[in-house]
Amino acid sequence: MRGNNEFINQLERGNEALFKASEMQVEAFFKSNPSTEALVEHFSGRCANEYLNMVEVAKNLLEIAPSGDRKMIKLLARQVQDEAEHFEMVAKVLERLTGKPLDVQALLAAEGKGGGAKGARILESMDKDDRLALHLYQFIAEGRAHRVWQRMAEVCADPMIADTYGKIAQDEKTHREFGRVGLEQLIKTEADQKRASDLADKIRYELYAVSCMNCVEVPEARELCVEAYGAAYLKH
């Protein structure tokens, strides 16, 4: 059995192809000179995603709090607050694009009919008692968000959007480390490592689909993931 830190570092290295592919896709989207309508659709999904992340992390906090794990209670409570701030920040992006106040209920209703906030749907689908799944989601999805939002900040021509996502990116990097803390607590055995590897594969695959849907399909990005993870990535 590999040591715990060695295994978690290996998981992190395994995320790299997904992260690079996602960076390529978001860069292609913003360099395609998207219309205002396309930008509104794009950020509507992102805004709903921040809202759903806030709600789902809060639910997990309520599940974990009775365990008395004081460190994790504090980390999740901070993430709930951060996600609420991100929701507000992306709402302001939408209001800048549309020139009118955001109708939150309409946003969520549209998401409920099949909008673009699929990253949070991964978290929503997880068993709230499954802490390993929660912390893997933090470690992979929040790590991906850090990389993607930072690239968005670098390539987006609108300075308000670039500044907003530069700030959000730094929070996502912190949330990734919350996931690392949780994994260090929970992965103790070879069976834990096997389950973590299997869950990581599933989360990466679903996050790749999010990138394809929210951004621009980039053949080189797909090839990168096929090479790293296998032929299943040809199906998106």
C-alpha positions in Angstrom: 0.0 0.0 0.0 1.3 3.5 -0.9 1.6 6.0 1.8 -1.3 8.4 2.3 0.5 11.5 1.1 2.0 9.7 -1.8 -1.5 8.5 -2.9 -3.1 11.9 -2.6 -0.3 13.4 -4.6 -0.8 10.8 -7.2 -4.5 11.7 -7.3 -3.5 15.3 -7.8 -1.2 14.5 -10.7 -4.0 12.5 -12.2 -6.2 15.6 -12.4 -3.7 17.5 -14.6 -5.1 16.4 -18.0 -8.6 17.4 -17.1 -7.4 20.7 -15.8 -5.4 21.5 -18.9 -8.3 20.4 -21.2 -10.7 22.7 -19.2 -8.3 25.6 -19.5 -8.1 25.1 -23.2 -11.9 25.0 -23.6 -12.6 28.1 -21.5 -9.9 30.0 -23.4 -11.3 29.0 -26.7 -14.8 30.2 -25.6 -13.6 33.7 -24.6 -11.4 34.0 -27.7 -14.3 33.1 -30.0 -15.8 36.6 -29.4 -19.0 35.3 -27.9 -22.2 37.3 -28.3 -23.9 38.9 -25.3 -26.5 36.2 -25.5 -23.8 33.5 -25.3 -22.2 35.2 -22.4 -25.5 35.4 -20.5 -26.1 31.7 -21.1 -22.6 30.9 -20.0 -22.7 32.9 -16.8 -26.2 31.9 -15.9 -24.9 28.3 -15.6 -22.0 29.5 -13.6 -24.2 31.6 -11.3 -26.6 28.8 -10.7 -23.6 26.5 -10.0 -22.3 28.8 -7.3 -25.8 28.9 -5.7 -26.1 25.1 -5.8 -22.6 24.6 -4.4 -23.5 26.9 -1.5 -26.7 24.8 -0.8 -25.0 21.4 -1.2 -21.9 22.2 0.9 -24.3 23.6 3.6 -26.2 20.3 3.6 -22.9 18.4 4.0 -22.0 20.8 6.9 -25.2 19.8 8.6 -24.5 16.2 8.2 -20.9 16.5 9.5 -21.5 18.9 12.4 -22.9 16.2 14.8 -19.6 14.2 14.4 -17.9 17.0 16.4 -15.0 17.3 13.8 -14.3 20.9 14.7 -11.7 21.4 12.0 -13.9 20.2 9.2 -16.9 22.1 10.6 -15.0 25.4 10.3 -13.6 24.6 6.8 -17.1 23.8 5.4 -18.7 26.8 7.1 -16.1 29.0 5.5 -16.8 27.4 2.1 -20.5 28.0 2.4 -19.8 31.7 3.0 -17.4 31.8 0.1 -19.9 30.1 -2.3 -22.5 32.7 -1.2 -20.1 35.5 -2.1 -19.3 33.8 -5.4 -23.0 33.6 -6.2 -23.4 37.3 -5.5 -20.3 38.2 -7.6 -21.5 36.2 -10.6 -25.0 37.7 -10.2 -23.4 41.1 -10.7 -21.7 39.9 -13.8 -25.1 38.8 -15.2 -26.6 42.2 -14.2 -23.8 44.0 -16.0 -24.4 41.9 -19.2 -28.2 42.2 -19.2 -28.6 45.7 -17.7 -31.3 44.5 -15.3 -31.6 42.9 -11.8 -31.1 39.2 -11.7 -34.3 37.2 -11.2 -32.9 34.4 -8.9 -36.1 32.3 -9.0 -36.1 32.4 -12.8 -32.4 31.5 -12.9 -33.0 28.5 -10.7 -36.1 27.4 -12.6 -34.2 27.5 -15.9 -31.4 25.4 -14.2 -34.0 22.9 -13.0 -35.1 22.4 -16.6 -31.6 21.5 -17.8 -29.3 24.4 -17.4 -25.5 24.4 -17.3 -24.8 24.0 -13.6 -23.8 20.4 -13.9 -20.7 20.6 -11.7 -22.8 21.2 -8.6 -25.2 18.4 -9.8 -22.3 16.0 -9.2 -22.2 17.1 -5.6 -25.9 17.1 -5.3 -26.1 13.4 -6.5 -23.7 12.2 -3.8 -24.8 10.6 -0.5 -24.6 13.3 2.1 -23.1 10.7 4.5 -20.3 10.0 2.0 -17.5 12.2 3.3 -14.9 10.6 1.0 -17.0 11.6 -2.1 -17.4 15.2 -0.7 -13.7 15.7 -0.1 -12.8 14.2 -3.5 -15.3 16.6 -5.1 -13.6 19.5 -3.3 -10.1 18.2 -4.3 -10.9 17.7 -8.0 -13.8 20.1 -8.8 -12.5 23.0 -6.8 -9.0 22.4 -8.1 -10.3 22.5 -11.6 -12.3 25.6 -10.9 -9.2 27.4 -9.6 -7.3 26.7 -12.9 -10.3 27.4 -15.2 -11.3 30.7 -13.4 -7.7 31.9 -13.4 -7.4 31.2 -17.1 -10.7 33.0 -17.6 -9.3 36.0 -15.7 -6.3 36.0 -18.0 -8.1 35.8 -21.4 -11.4 37.6 -20.8 -11.5 41.1 -22.4 -14.0 42.5 -19.9 -12.0 43.8 -16.9 -15.0 43.5 -14.5 -15.4 39.8 -15.4 -11.7 39.2 -15.3 -11.3 40.8 -11.9 -14.3 38.9 -10.6 -13.0 35.5 -11.7 -9.5 36.2 -10.6 -10.8 36.7 -7.0 -13.0 33.6 -7.2 -10.1 31.5 -8.5 -8.1 32.1 -5.3 -11.0 30.9 -3.1 -11.3 27.8 -5.2 -7.7 27.0 -4.6 -8.3 27.2 -0.9 -11.4 24.9 -1.2 -9.2 22.4 -3.0 -7.0 22.3 0.1 -10.0 21.7 2.3 -10.6 18.6 0.2 -7.0 17.5 0.8 -7.5 17.9 4.5 -10.5 15.7 4.4 -8.8 13.0 2.3 -5.9 12.9 4.7 -8.4 12.2 7.5 -10.3 9.5 5.6 -8.0 7.5 3.4 -6.4 5.0 5.7 -6.4 1.6 3.9 -5.8 0.1 0.5 -9.6 -0.3 0.2 -10.0 3.4 0.8 -7.4 4.1 -1.9 -9.2 1.9 -4.4 -12.5 3.5 -3.7 -11.0 7.0 -3.9 -9.4 6.2 -7.3 -12.7 4.9 -8.7 -14.6 7.9 -7.5 -12.0 10.2 -8.8 -12.3 8.7 -12.3 -16.1 9.2 -12.2 -15.8 12.9 -11.0 -13.2 13.7 -13.7 -15.3 12.2 -16.4 -18.4 14.1 -15.4 -16.5 17.4 -15.0 -15.1 16.9 -18.6 -18.7 16.9 -19.8 -19.3 20.2 -18.0 -16.4 21.8 -19.8 -17.7 20.6 -23.2 -21.1 21.9 -22.4 -20.2 25.3 -20.9 -17.3 26.3 -23.2 -16.1 25.3 -26.7 -15.2 21.9 -27.9 -11.4 21.7 -28.5 -10.2 18.6 -30.3 -6.7 18.9 -28.7 -8.3 19.0 -25.2 -10.3 15.8 -26.0 -7.2 14.1 -27.2 -5.4 15.0 -24.0 -8.0 13.4 -21.9 -8.3 10.3 -24.1 -4.6 9.8 -23.8 -4.7 10.3 -20.0 -8.0 8.5 -19.1 -9.0 6.3 -22.0 -11.4 6.0 -24.9 -14.5 6.7 -22.8 -13.7 10.4 -23.4 -14.4 10.0 -27.1 -18.1 9.7 -26.3 -18.9 13.2 -25.2 
